[in-house]
Amino acid sequence: MKRSLTWITLLSLLLVSSAALCQEDPLKAKVVEIEKAYIAGDLAAIVTKYEALAAENPNDAAGRYLLGIAYLYADFTKETATFDKSFDEFIKAKTLDPKMKYVNNSLAYVFWARGQYDKAIEFYKAEIALDPTYGWNYYNLGKAYADLKQWDKAKSQYIIAIDKEKKDPRIAKAYNNLGEIYMEWYGDYFKALDNFKKAVELKPTERLYIENYNVTIKKLRDLKDSLDKGQTNLPPETVDRLKKMDLKEIEIDTEGT
């Protein structure tokens, strides 16, 4: 059985294919290369390439890290994989270069896959300590907290991620995740709508964001209809906000998205 790509995305969340960004970060570009090889079914050649490079220069931290990434993708389709080979390479890379970017996130992924959630959280935090300006590190930690149903912690990390990456349209996923927390776990449809709307503005063709936005509008309309008919008992603050709210928001057609 093939694993969901959700957590592999956390491994290399920001490995976008933008040529400019890859030129700025050669290591990121090489991970993109491995990821593309995995998708294309050409991973075996990549594994062989990085095994040879590691044998030639065993003390190169970047080479060890990239071999670990190649091993991780090689094991990714194995249902019971524990990623031992990739883990060993990540540890070697971290030992050779304790301040190396990305390796903590990769170790966190392995710990998460093994069910060692506290260790995963520890390494996501370690990546933040190395680069506190990089908003996607906070997104990774927020996603981990959300999967553990620690909603307050997840929410706070998503908010930080959004603040630091507000110019990046991909941060729409943080807005969407935040909206889901407000809607499903806090019952705050007002804040949910605000976040879903921002997600849609950033990614107007993303079907999930549109559906969440539409569902929230419908819930608020239903609440307002019930309030107008005297059929609901809501907190005074919610009643006041509903009365003041102009629900002329138009549901977005999802056809063609």
matplotlib code that plots the C-alpha trace (Angstrom):
import matplotlib.pyplot as plt

x = [0.0, 1.3, 1.7, -0.1, 2.2, 1.1, 4.1, 6.6, 5.6, 6.6, 10.0, 10.7, 7.8, 9.4, 11.2, 9.5, 10.7, 11.3, 14.6, 15.5, 15.0, 16.9, 19.8, 19.8, 19.9, 21.8, 20.9, 17.2, 17.7, 19.2, 16.4, 14.0, 16.0, 15.5, 11.8, 11.3, 13.2, 10.9, 7.8, 9.2, 10.2, 13.9, 15.0, 17.3, 19.8, 19.7, 20.4, 23.3, 24.6, 24.6, 25.9, 28.9, 29.4, 29.2, 31.8, 34.0, 33.6, 32.2, 32.7, 30.6, 27.5, 25.4, 26.2, 25.2, 22.0, 21.1, 21.8, 19.4, 16.7, 17.2, 16.9, 13.8, 12.0, 13.2, 11.5, 8.5, 6.2, 6.9, 4.0, 6.1, 9.3, 11.2, 13.6, 16.7, 19.1, 17.9, 17.9, 21.6, 22.5, 20.7, 22.5, 25.8, 25.0, 23.9, 27.1, 29.3, 27.4, 25.2, 23.9, 22.9, 19.5, 16.7, 18.3, 16.2, 13.0, 14.0, 14.9, 11.5, 9.8, 11.5, 10.6, 7.0, 6.8, 8.1, 5.4, 8.0, 6.0, 7.8, 11.1, 9.6, 8.3, 11.8, 13.5, 10.9, 11.7, 15.4, 14.9, 13.1, 16.0, 18.4, 16.4, 13.7, 13.0, 11.8, 8.0, 7.6, 9.4, 6.6, 4.1, 5.7, 5.5, 1.9, 1.0, 2.6, 0.6, -2.6, -2.1, -1.8, -5.0, -3.2, -5.2, -4.0, -0.4, -1.1, -3.0, -0.2, 2.4, 0.2, -0.3, 3.5, 4.0, 1.5, 3.1, 6.5, 5.5, 2.6, 4.1, 4.3, 1.0, 1.6, 0.9, -2.7, -2.4, -1.7, -4.8, -6.9, -5.6, -6.3, -9.8, -10.4, -9.3, -11.6, -14.5, -14.3, -12.7, -13.6, -16.9, -15.9, -17.3, -16.4, -12.7, -13.0, -14.6, -11.8, -9.1, -10.8, -11.4, -7.7, -6.7, -9.0, -7.6, -4.1, -5.0, -8.3, -8.4, -7.7, -10.9, -10.5, -10.2, -13.3, -15.3, -14.3, -15.2, -18.6, -19.4, -18.6, -20.9, -23.7, -23.2, -23.4, -26.4, -28.2, -27.3, -28.7, -31.9, -32.4, -31.7, -34.2, -36.8, -36.0, -35.0, -31.6, -30.0, -26.7, -24.3, -25.0, -21.7, -22.5, -26.0, -24.5, -22.0, -24.6, -26.9, -24.1, -22.7, -23.6, -23.9, -23.9, -20.9, -21.4, -20.6, -17.9, -18.7, -16.3, -17.0, -13.8, -11.5]
y = [0.0, 3.4, 5.9, 9.2, 12.1, 14.3, 13.7, 13.4, 16.9, 17.9, 16.4, 18.9, 21.2, 24.1, 22.3, 24.4, 24.1, 27.8, 28.1, 31.3, 29.7, 26.5, 28.7, 30.4, 27.0, 24.2, 21.6, 22.3, 22.0, 18.5, 17.4, 18.6, 16.4, 13.4, 14.1, 14.4, 11.1, 9.4, 10.7, 9.7, 6.2, 6.8, 6.7, 3.7, 5.7, 8.5, 6.1, 4.7, 8.2, 9.3, 6.0, 6.5, 10.1, 9.1, 6.4, 8.9, 11.6, 10.0, 13.2, 15.4, 16.3, 17.4, 14.2, 12.1, 14.0, 13.6, 9.9, 9.8, 11.5, 9.0, 6.1, 7.6, 7.9, 4.3, 3.0, 5.3, 2.8, 0.1, -0.1, -1.1, 0.9, 2.2, 4.2, 2.8, 3.5, 7.1, 7.7, 6.6, 9.0, 11.9, 11.2, 11.2, 14.5, 16.1, 14.9, 16.2, 19.6, 20.2, 23.5, 22.0, 23.1, 20.6, 17.6, 18.1, 18.2, 14.9, 13.3, 14.5, 12.8, 9.5, 9.7, 10.5, 7.5, 5.3, 6.7, 8.5, 11.7, 13.5, 13.0, 14.3, 17.4, 17.9, 17.9, 20.2, 22.6, 22.1, 23.2, 26.4, 27.1, 26.9, 29.1, 31.0, 33.3, 30.5, 30.4, 26.9, 25.4, 26.7, 25.2, 21.8, 22.0, 23.1, 20.2, 17.8, 19.4, 19.2, 15.5, 15.0, 17.0, 19.7, 22.4, 25.5, 24.7, 23.9, 27.2, 29.3, 27.7, 28.3, 31.9, 32.4, 30.7, 32.9, 36.0, 35.0, 33.8, 36.2, 36.9, 33.3, 32.1, 28.6, 29.7, 29.3, 25.8, 27.3, 29.5, 26.5, 24.4, 27.3, 27.6, 23.9, 24.2, 27.2, 25.5, 21.9, 22.3, 25.8, 26.3, 29.8, 30.1, 33.7, 33.2, 30.0, 32.0, 34.7, 32.1, 30.1, 33.3, 34.2, 30.6, 31.0, 34.4, 33.0, 29.7, 30.4, 27.1, 24.9, 22.8, 21.9, 25.6, 26.5, 23.7, 24.7, 28.3, 27.4, 25.1, 27.8, 30.3, 27.8, 27.2, 30.9, 31.4, 28.5, 30.0, 33.3, 31.8, 29.9, 33.1, 35.1, 32.4, 32.3, 28.6, 28.8, 29.6, 31.2, 33.2, 36.9, 37.7, 35.3, 36.7, 40.2, 39.3, 37.4, 40.4, 42.7, 40.4, 41.0, 37.5, 38.5, 36.3, 34.2, 30.6, 29.8, 27.4, 24.4, 23.2, 23.0, 23.3]
z = [0.0, -1.0, 1.8, 1.8, 0.5, 3.4, 5.6, 2.8, 2.0, 5.5, 4.8, 1.9, 2.1, 0.4, -2.3, -5.0, -8.6, -8.9, -10.7, -8.8, -5.4, -6.4, -7.5, -4.2, -2.4, -4.3, -1.6, -2.1, -5.9, -5.4, -3.2, -5.9, -8.3, -6.1, -5.6, -9.4, -10.0, -7.5, -9.2, -12.6, -11.4, -12.0, -8.3, -8.6, -10.7, -8.1, -5.2, -7.1, -7.8, -4.2, -2.9, -5.1, -4.0, -0.4, -0.9, -2.6, 0.0, 3.3, 5.3, 3.0, 5.1, 2.1, 0.3, 3.3, 3.6, 0.0, 0.1, 3.1, 1.1, -1.8, 0.7, 2.2, -1.1, -2.0, 1.2, 0.9, -0.8, 1.8, 4.2, 7.2, 6.4, 9.4, 7.2, 9.0, 6.1, 5.6, 9.4, 9.5, 6.8, 8.3, 11.6, 9.8, 8.1, 11.4, 13.1, 10.3, 10.2, 13.3, 11.8, 8.5, 7.2, 6.6, 8.3, 11.5, 9.6, 7.8, 11.1, 12.5, 9.6, 10.3, 14.0, 13.1, 10.8, 13.6, 16.0, 18.1, 18.1, 21.0, 19.3, 16.0, 17.8, 19.3, 15.9, 14.3, 17.1, 16.5, 12.9, 14.1, 16.4, 13.5, 11.3, 13.1, 10.2, 7.9, 8.3, 6.9, 9.8, 12.0, 9.5, 9.9, 13.7, 13.5, 11.2, 13.7, 16.6, 14.5, 13.8, 17.6, 18.0, 20.1, 18.5, 20.5, 19.7, 16.1, 15.7, 17.2, 14.9, 11.8, 12.8, 13.0, 9.7, 8.0, 9.5, 8.2, 4.8, 4.0, 0.5, -0.5, -2.0, -0.9, 2.7, 1.6, 3.1, 6.6, 6.2, 5.2, 8.1, 10.5, 9.1, 9.7, 13.3, 13.9, 12.3, 13.4, 16.9, 18.1, 16.3, 15.4, 11.9, 11.6, 12.0, 9.9, 7.0, 7.2, 6.9, 4.1, 2.2, 2.4, 1.3, -1.7, -2.6, -2.6, -4.4, -6.3, -8.1, -5.1, -4.8, -1.1, -0.1, -2.1, -0.6, 2.9, 2.1, 0.7, 3.7, 6.1, 4.3, 4.4, 8.1, 8.9, 6.7, 8.4, 11.8, 10.8, 9.4, 12.7, 14.7, 12.6, 13.2, 16.9, 16.7, 18.2, 21.5, 20.8, 23.0, 23.0, 21.3, 18.4, 18.1, 17.9, 15.2, 13.1, 13.2, 12.1, 9.5, 5.8, 4.4, 0.8, 0.3, -2.9, -2.9, -5.4, -8.2, -8.0, -11.6, -13.5, -10.4]

ax = plt.figure().add_subplot(projection="3d")
ax.plot(x, y, z, "-o")
ax.set_aspect("equal")
plt.show()
